């Protein structure tokens, strides 16, 4: 029999042989959504007493919420409603282990933050929920939340065992049917939503599931139909912001509105054909660098979001409520491009060779440079580079090439092999792209000096033959101008690789299968699930938006980056050689030859002043120490790791399905058979989702916000001697440069994009932070987390000290941009500092 409802009334006295448990229920207030009503109820499952009719814990009667008081919770002081509840349990009920929530509203979901129950003797039980609860009318099921105690599968209380198993089965779904907004189903799919087979110029290959186009899996997000190119996913709009995403992976409405507000300028310039009228007469090249700086950064611009644009946006956002909030925020936020860091202190520093090479170590893509161990460089097919010793030996400070290699003094920025095979097709798209090799010499002060650039094209006759040109450093007259053009072409190569590979593929795309596998195979009570949860926040929503707006056929990436429609196909080819075991920072540095293993088990850097690597190793060691101690706390032997059925199922899901196209490479994965292997695996995953993403994402506006420093495509090749183009270069080198790099419209579109990507949002949680200290009831784990935070604070002090050291020239360089991208920013709580800060390591790939 159910207890009678009461609202705002104090509960009646507990029935005979029953105990009253009082609780607090906290729900986030969200724009346009109703708060829980009188019909929202809670029940408790016992963790110690079994109902032998169901095999589950004993279940209490329903109890309604009472009252509702406006409150603030969390680091960001989020608006919340706090309710009271009184649950009556019989004296034989035992200890609560799970809570059942029934949303009695007709239409609206609510976001349940937590439930706190007060027991006798000053004891309390906490249920950390942080989840959307949809109306029972839609779901036909209640929501179950477990207490904040972590249990390995074989340690789960018997009364909770069936609940644990049922919850996981429900999250896996059956792989069929169209997804509804309220369903919590995590299922794998291919990248079959990038193209439109009904439009010939928008046909794109399905990525994943074949040897030709291997790729990480994504979460199935919509309705699949058979099309002429195979299984593709339908969309409602050209820019679709209304895909299905499991509810707990969605932005909260406040963040969604904030991201849409940041993105609305990019949407304006790209989606709406009418918006091109805003640039009539101004879509060609900038006339001078002064004009570029004046037009893009000097003046505060009025909003250019016209009514027609907002009308089109209205058809794409998930709800009228969200649209109204975005519209309001857009009107209050006029468009204004801040001055990028790279030209903030010195408008000409970007041109220098010193800044050009420093950014390979401390810029937005410091993960490509490699030590040269074979000269001349040799492609994967065995073809030798056209660079000779005569080109560079005069620049090696008295050394031969052999001696420089022996002393670890020669390095290479290599954008040749992966690119040369695509150039015939890419250069039919109206761009002029080379495959480049740049050789660098390590000087005594640990700075790099470029010594030669090789720009190559496939020969006109087909086959593997190439046409290569060699450029040497110069500063005078025509040779100096040619050198600047060659550097710009290298920067174009690096910019494309950065956005498509270093950023998208190696962080966003490779993490998503881990999220899906975690939800499918690891209970919310599993300690590994609890460890990883903050590192998955918002990744799936961001990836879905990226596929819709950036990566899709005709999307922003194809319109601004040089690979064009071949971009995702090229990333598939690079993924075919990706190995998870090489993604930990020490292993990744060793693979590139910029570090070696030392006798103590650590690594020794071959470039001492390598800001990304130096700061990164500090952060890596902090992460590794935290994860090792966490794993040792729960797994007391290797046998416990092997015997954890959920953990092993998770690892199988990751390797055989989520990253199934890489399952046949034995070097790609560790065996999950020891505590040490588990700790290394989890440390690597956390590193990718947090620090690696921070290093390659949040410096984008600071360096690429000034287009000449990081152009994304070229419209002209470097002129040949005696050609009319060479005469144009000699006559006006600045004009030639600006006619070679992206035009005004492409520059503006690219700038709006990276401004969005470089922002920290107000709900950001940084490495070492949690939404609440009640995420676990394990005091020892909380102490371990405190130690992790303290170590991160020590890392911050070391980063600040290095940036003050004038001997470390790569920390600031000619542009005077201090390296802060791996500054953890542990003290930035509740969005105290947001926007483009150029520092901070968020927990997750959150934008």
N, C-alpha and C positions, 0 to 999 in steps of 0.2 A: 504494500500500500504506500502511495506517495504521501509525503507530508504536504499540508496545505501551503499555498504560496503566501508570501507577505512582501510588501514593498514599502520601504521607509519605516516599517514597523520593527520594533525590537522582537527577536525571536521568542516563541513560546518556550516554556520550560521543557527541558528534555524529558521525553517519555520514560517510563519505568524501564530500568535495565539498559538505558542508553546514556551516552556521554556526548556533550555538546563540544564541537571543535569550531572555534571561531577563526575566520580567515580574512585575508585582504586580497582583493583581485584588482590588478592594475591593467588598464586598457589604454592604448595610444589613441589620442584624438586626431583624426585625419580629415582633411578638407572634404566636405560634402558627404561623408559617410555617417550613418547613424551610429550612436553608441548602443551597447547592449540594452535590451529591453527587459521587461518584467518576466518574460518567458525564457530568458537565458538561465540555465541551471548547471549545477556542478554535482558530481558524485565522486566517491572515492573507491579505489580498489585497494584491498589489503595486500601487503607484501609478505605477510606471515601466516595468514589463515586462508585455507583453500575452500572454495565452494565445490564440493565433490560432484555436483550436477554439471558444472561447466569446466572443471579442471583449472579454473582461474581463481584469482584472489576473490575473497568475499567482496560484494558490492553494496555500498550504502544506498540509501534512498536519495532522491533528488533534493537539492536545496537551491532556492533562487537567490540571485543577487539582490542586495538591498542598497538603497540610497544611490549615491553617485556624486562625488565631489571633485571639482576641478583641481588638478595637482600638476606638479612638474617632476620629471624623473630623468635619470641618466646624466652623463657628462654634459650633454648639450641642452639640458633642461627642457626635454621634449614635453609638449602639452599632453597631459594624460587625464583620465577619469579613474578615480579610486572607489571601489565598491567594497562592501562588507558581505560576508556570507557566513552562515552558521550551518554546519553539517552535523547530523545526529548519527552516531554509530553505536551499535550495541557493545556491551562490555567485552564480548568475545571477539571483536572485530580484528584486533591486533594493530600493527603499525601500518599507516597508509604508505602505499608505494607508487600509486599512479592516480591521476585525477582525470575525470571524464567531463568534457565541456560540451554542452548542447546549446547551439545558437538558435534561439527561437524567433529571431527577426524574419520578416518575410523575404527581404531582398538583399540587405547589406551584410557584408562581412565586417568583422572587426579584428584589430591586431592585438592579440593578448600578449602582454609583456611577461607577467609572472603572477603566480599565486603563492601566497605565504600563509601557512597554517600554524596556529599557535597551539601547542600541546601542553599537557600538564608539566609541572616542575621546570618552567621556563625553557622548555624545549620548543623548537620550531622546525618545520619541514618546508623546504623551498622547492617550487616547481618553476624552473626557468623555461619559459615557453617561446617567446619571440616568434610568434607564428600567426598566420591568418586563420581565423575560424569562420567558415562559411555557414549559411543557414542550413539547418537540418532538412528543410524543405527541398533544398537542392542536392545535398550530399547523401541523404538517407542514412547517415551514420554520424556518430558522435566523434569528437576528437579526444584522443588519449595522450596525456603528457606524463612522463615519468619523473620521479624525484631526481634531484641533482647529484645522486650517488652514481659513480661509475662502477659497472660490473663487467668483467670478462664473461663471455657466454656461459662457461661452466661454473661461474660463481653467482649466476643470477638466482635470486630467490625463486623457489619452485612456483610460488603463487603468481609470479610475473613472467614466467617462461613462455606460456602460450601467448600472452599479450605482446611480448617482444617479437615472437615469430610472426604473429598476425600482422603487426605493424609493418614489418619488412616486406611481407608478401604483398600488402596493399600498395606499397610504394613502387614495387616493380611493375605492376599492371600486367596485362596480357599481350601487349604489343599490337592491339587492334583498336579500331574505333577512332572517332574524332575527339580530340581533347576538349574538355569543358573547363572554363576558368577555375572552377572550384576543385578540380581533380588534382591530387598530389601524386603524380605518376612520373617516374624517372625512367625513360627508355632511350635507347641509342638510335641514332640515325646518321645517314651520310650527309655530306654537304650537297644536298640536292635542291637547295632553295636559292642558288646564286644567279641562275639564268632564267630566261623565259623562252621555252621552246617554240612558242607561237610567234616570236619575233626573231627573224633570221639573224639580225645583228646582236641579239642578246642571248644566243645559244651558248651555253658554257658546259664543260664536262662536269659530271657528277664526281665529286672528290670523295675518296674512301671506298674501301671494299674491293679494289682491283690492284693488280701489280702495276698497271699503267699509271693510275692516279691514287696512290696511297695517301691517307690523311687521318688525323685523329677524328674520332666520332664527336658529334654534338648531341645535345638533348633533342629528342623529337618534340617539335613545338607546334605542329599544326595538322592539317588534313592532307594526306597523300593521295595523289591521283596518278594513274598511268598516263604518261605523255609519250611523245614520239622519241624522246631521248631516254626513256626509262622512267623510273620512279622519281617524280618531282613533287615539291610541296607547293601548294597554292598560296597566294597572297591576296589580301583584300585591297591593298593599295600599293602604289608604286613605292612609297615609303611607308612601311608597315610598322606601326608602333603597338599593334594589337595582336601580336602572336601569343599563342598559349605559352606560358612559362609556369612551371610549378609555383604555386603561390608563395612559398617561403623563399624563392629565389628572386622575387620581384623587388624593385625599388619600393621603398615606402613612398606614399604619394608626395611627401615633401621633397624627397630627393628626385623623384621623377620630374616634378615641376622645375626643380633647380637645374637639372641636366638639360631638359628641353629648352629652358630659357637660355642657357649657355649655347645650345646648338641652333637656336632659331635663326641666327644670322647665316650659318652654313646652309641650313635648310632653305632659307630665302634665296641665296645665290645659286643653289643647285637645282632644287626640285622644280621650282616654278618657272616655266619658260617666260612668263610675263616679266619676271624680275630682271631678265637680261636687258630690258629697256632702260634700267637704271644705269647701265654702263655704256649706252650707245655713244659712240664717239670716243670711248675711253677703254676699249677692250684690247688695244694693241700694246706695244712696248712702252715702258717708262722712258722718258726722254733723257733722264739723267739720274744719278744716285741722289742728288739733292731733291729732285722732284719725288722720288720714291719715298725718301724719309719724310718730306714735308706732307705728302698726301696721305701716307699710311699712319703716321704716328704723331704728327705735330699738333693737330687740331682735334678737339672733341667733336665727333660727328653726331648729327641727329639720327635717331632711329630711321632705318630705311624699310621697316616692315610695313608695307602697305596693306590695305584691307583685303585685297585679293589674295595676298600671301597668307594672311591669317585664316581666310576662308578655306584655303586648301589645307592648311595645317589642321583645321578643325575636323576634317574627314579622316585624319590619320591618328590622332591621339585616342587613348582608350576610352575616354568618357568626356561628356560635356563639362563635368566638374573639374577635371584636370585641365581642359582647354581654358576655362575661365581663369584658373589660377595662373597658368602660363601667360595668358594675355595680359593679366594685371602686372605680372613681374616684368614682362617685356617692356611695357609702357613706362615702368619705373626705372628701367635700366638702359640708358642710351648707349649706343655703340661707341666704344672708344678703345683703340688699340694701344696698349701700353708700349713704351719703348723697350725692345728686347735687351737683355743683359749684354749681349755680345757687342752692341754699339752704344751702350749707355754711357761708358766712360771714355771711349775712344772710337770715333766713327770709322777709322781706317785700319784698326788692329786686325780685323778679320782677313785683310789682304795678305798679311805677313806669312812667311813659311813657318815661323815659330807657332803661330796660332793654328794654322792648318794642321800641323802634326800634333800639337798639344791636344786638340779635340779628339784625336784617335785614342788618347789615354784618359781624358777627363771630360769629353763632350757627351753628346747624347747617344753615341754608338761606340762605346769603348770596348766592345766584345768581339772585334773582328781582327785586329792587328795580330800578326803571327811572327815568330822568329823564323828567319830564313836559314834553312840548313842545307839547301842544294842550290848551286849556282851554275848556269843561269836557271831561273825558275822553270819548272817542268809541269805541264798540264797533266791531268789525270789520264789522258790518252797517250802520254809520252812525248808530246811535241814540246820542244824547247822554246823558251822566250827569245826574242830578238835582242834582249839586253846583253851587252858584252862587258867584260872587265874594263875595257878602254873607256866605256861611258862613265864609270863611277870611281875608278881607283884614285883619281886626282882629288876626290872629296872625302877620302877615308883617313885623313890625318896621318899619312905616311904608311898606312897598312896596305897589304895586298887583300884581295877579296877573300882568299883562303884564310888569312890571319884574322880578318874581321869576323868571319863566320865562326872560327875557332874560339874567339873571345866573346861570342854572343853579342856582337855589335850590329849585325844586319837584321832588319825586320822588313816585313812586307804587308801592305794592305792589298789584299788580293780579291779583285772582283772580276776575275777572268773566266774560270772554268764553268761555273754555273750559268754565266750570262751569255757566253759566246754562242752557245747552241741555240739561243732564242733570238739572236740579233736580227737575222734575216726577216723574221716575222715582226718583231717589235718595230723595226725601222720602216715598215710599210704603214705604220699608224700615224705618220706625220711628225715623228720625232727623229732626232739624230743622236744615237747612243753608241758609245764604244764599250768594249770590255777592257777594264784597266788593271794594271799592276803598278803599284807605287813602292819603290824601295826606299828604306830609311836607315840612316846611320845613327847609332846611339853615341852621343857625345859624353865627355867626362862629367858634365854637370847633370847627367840623366835626362837631358832633353833630346829630342829627335830632330834630325835634319833630313829633309827629302833630298835624295840624290838623283833620282831618275823617275820618270813616269812613262809607261808604255801604254798606248791606246791602240786597241786592235779591233778590226772588223773582219767578218768572214769574207773570203774572196768572192768576186763576181762569178767565178766559174763553178761555184758549188763545191761540194766535198768539204774536206777538213782544212783546206788551205786558208791562211789568214793574211791580211794586210796590216802591218803594224807600223806605228810611228813612235819615235823616241823623242822625249822632251827633257831638257836639262835645266836646272835652276838658272834663272837669269833675272836681272832687274832693269836692264837698260834697253831702251828702244824696242824694236819689234820682237826680239827674243824674249824680253820681259813680258810683253803682251801675250805672246804665244804660251808662255809658262803659266800665266794667270788663267788662260782659257783651258789649258790642260788640267790644272787643279780644279777648275769648275766642273769639268767632265768627271773627274774622280769623285767629287762631292755629290754629283747626281747619282752615280752608282751607289755610293754609300747611303744616300738618303733613301733610295728605293729599298735597299737591303734592310736598312734599319726599320722602316715602317712595316714592311711586309714580313720580314723574317725575325729580326731581333725582337721586335715588339709584338706583332700579331701572332706569328706562328709559335715562337719559343716561349711565350708567356700565356697569352689569352687562350689560344687553341689547344695547347698541350695540357693545360690545367683542367679544362672542362670535363674530359673523361674521368678524371679522379673524383670530381664532384658527383657525377652520376653514379659511379661505383660506390662511393661512400654512402650515398642515400639509399642505394639498393641493397647493400650488403652489411653495413655496420649500423647496429641499433643506435638510437640516440643515447642509450646508456653506455655504449662502448667507449672506453677511454680514448681510443684513436679518433673516433668521431668528435668527441669533445675537444681534443687537441686541435683538429683541423678546421673545425667549424668557422672560426673568425677569418680564416685564410681563403674561404670560398665566397665570402659575402659579395653579392652583386655581380659576380663574374658572368653568370649565365645571362642575366639581363643585358649587360654590356655587350656580350658576344652576339646576342640576338639583334640588338640595335646595329651593331657593326655589320652584320650580314645584310641587314636591310638597307642601311644608308651608305656604308663605306665600301663594302666588298662586292656588292651585287653588280650584275651586268649594267654598265653605264653609271655606276656609283661614283662617289667622290674619289675613291682611290684610283679607279680607272681613269678618271678625268684629270687628276693632278699628278700622278706618279708615272714615270716613264714606261713601266711594263704594260700599262693599259690593260686590254682584255686578256692578256696572257699572265697577269700578276698571280692569280690564285693557282693556275696551272704550274707556274714556276715554283711557287711555294711548296706544291706537292712534290716536285722533283727533289727539293732540298730536304723535305721531311723524310724521304726514302732513306736518308743516311743519318737521321736523328737517333740518338741513343740517350735514354734516361740516365744511364750510369755516368755519362759525360756532362751532366748538367749541374752537378755540385760545383761550387766555385773552384775548389782546389783542382779537381779533375779537369775542369774546363780550361783553367789556366795552363795546366800541364799539357793538355792536348794541343793548345796553340803554341806551345814551346816558349811561352813567356815566363814560365816558372818550372822548377824541377823539384822533385821530392828531396827532402833533406833527411839526414839520419834519424832525427827525432820523430819522424812521421809527418811533419808539417811540410810546407813548401818554401822554397827560396825564389824570390822574384829576380828575373834577369834585368828588369828595369826598376831600379829602386824607387824612383819617384813616379809611380804609376797610380794616381789617385784612386781610380776605380778599384784596382786590385788591392791596394793597401787598406783602404777603408772597408772594402768588401770582405776581406779576410777577417777583419775585426768583427764585422757583423756576422759572418758565417760562423766563426768560433762561438759567438754568443748564442746563436740559434742552435748550433750543434750541442753545446753544453746543456741548454734547456731541454732539448729533445732527448738527449741521452739520459738525463736524470729522470725525466718523465717516464720514459720506457722502462727504465730499471725499477721504478716504483711499482709498476703494474706487472711486469714480466720478470720473474725471479730466476728464470732459466731459459735456455734455448728451446727446451721441450715445450714450454708454455707457449712460445710463439708458433711452433709447428702445430700444436694441438688446438690453437684458436681457430675454430671453424669459420667464424665470421671473417676474421682477418684473412685467412687463406682464400675464402670465396671472393673477398674484396680484391685481392691481388690477382686472382684469375680473371676477374671482371675487367680490371685495368689492362692487363697484358693481352688477354685473348679476345676481348671485345672492344673496349674503349680505345686502345692503341693496337687493335688486332692486326693491322697491316705491318706492325713491327715485331710480331711475336716470333718470327722465325730467325731473328738475329740473336744468337745466344749472348752476345756482348751487350745487348740493349738493356737487360734487366738483371738485377741481383736476385738471387733466390731468397725468399723470405723465410729463412731457416734458422736465423740467430737473432738475438736481441740487437747485436751490433748492426746487422744488415737492416733490421727494421728501423733503427735510429737513423742510419744513413739515408734510407729511403724517405723517411718523413722529413728529415732536415733538408734534403734536396727539394722536396715538394714545397716546403714552406719558403725556402730561399727563392725559388722561381716565382711564387705567387706574391711575395713581398718585396724583397730587396732587388732582385733582378728586374722586376717590372718597374720599380721606382727609378732604377738607374737608367733605363732606356725610355721612360715615359715623361717624367716630370721636368726634364730639361729641354723639352721640344720647343717651347716658345722662346726660352732664353737664347737658344742657338739658331733655330730654324725660323724664328719669328722675323729675322732679317733675311729675306729670300736670297740675296746674292751670296750669303755665307753657306746656305744649304739648298741650292736649287733642286727641284724635283724632276726636271726634265730639260732637255736641250732641243732647240729648234734649228740649230746650225752645227755643222761639224767645224773643227779647227781648220782654218783655210790653208790651202796648199800654196807653196811658193809660186809666185808668178800668176796666181789666179786673180780674177776680179775681186773675189772676197778678201784676198790679202791686201789689195789696194784699199778696200773699205776699212779694214782693220787699221792700216797705217794712217788713214785720214782721221778716223775718230774711234779710238779703241774703246772708249766708254760706251758709245752708241752700239758698237758691234757686240760687246759683252751683253748689254741689256736686250738686244735683239736675239741673242743666242739662248738666254735663259727664259723661264716662263713669262708669258705676257701678263698684263695687268689683271685680267679676270682670273686666270689660274692662280696668280699670286694671292689675290684677295680671298679666293675660295680656300686655298691651302692654309692661309693665315687664320681664317676663322676656325678651321678644323683643329689646328694644333693649339689654338687658344683654349678650345674646349678641353682637349686631351690633357693639357698641362695644369688644369685647375684641380685643387683639392676642394672637395665639397664639405659642407658644414657638418655632415655626420661621419666624417672620416675617423676611423679607429687605427691608430698607429701600432707598429710592432711593440708587443709587450702589453698593449691595452686590451681590456675586455669591456663589454657593455656594462657588466656588473661583477662585483666580487663574488656574487652568489652563483656563478656558473658551475661551481662544484662545492660540495660540502667537505671536501678532503683538505684538512688544514695543512698537511705536508705538501700537497700540490700547490696550494696558495703560497707557501713559503718558497717553493722552487720558482714560481712565477715572479715573486718579489726579487729573488736573486737575479733572474734574467733581466728584469727592468734595471736593477742596479748596474749590471754589466753593460747594458745599453747606454746608460748615463755615462759610464766611463768611456765608452766608444765615442760619445759626443764630445767629451773633453779632449780626447786625442785628435779628433777631426778638427776641432777649433784650434788646437795647438799647431797642427800641421799647416793649416791655412795662414797662420801668423808667421811661419818660418820662411824668411826670405830666400833661404838656400833651396827650397823646394819650388822651383820655377814653374813646374807644371800644375801647381795648385791654383794659380790664378792666370798666368800667362799674359801676353800683351793686351788681351781684352779685359784683364782685371776682373774675371768672373771666378769667385772662390768656389771650390768644389764642395758642394753641400748636398748632392743628390743622395748620398748614403748616410746623411746625418739623421739618426733615427727619429728625433723630435718627440721623445717620450712624454715630455711635459705639455705637448699641444693637445689639450683635452677639451672636448666639446666644441670643436671648430673655432677655438680661440684665434688661430691664424688659418685663414682659408684663402682660396683663390690661387694665383700663380705665385708661389713662394719659393720654388726652386729647391726645396728641401723636404725632408720627411719621408719615412718608409711606411706607407699604409700596410695593414695586414694582408690586404688582398688586391687582386686585379680588379679594382673597383671603378675604373674609368679608362 
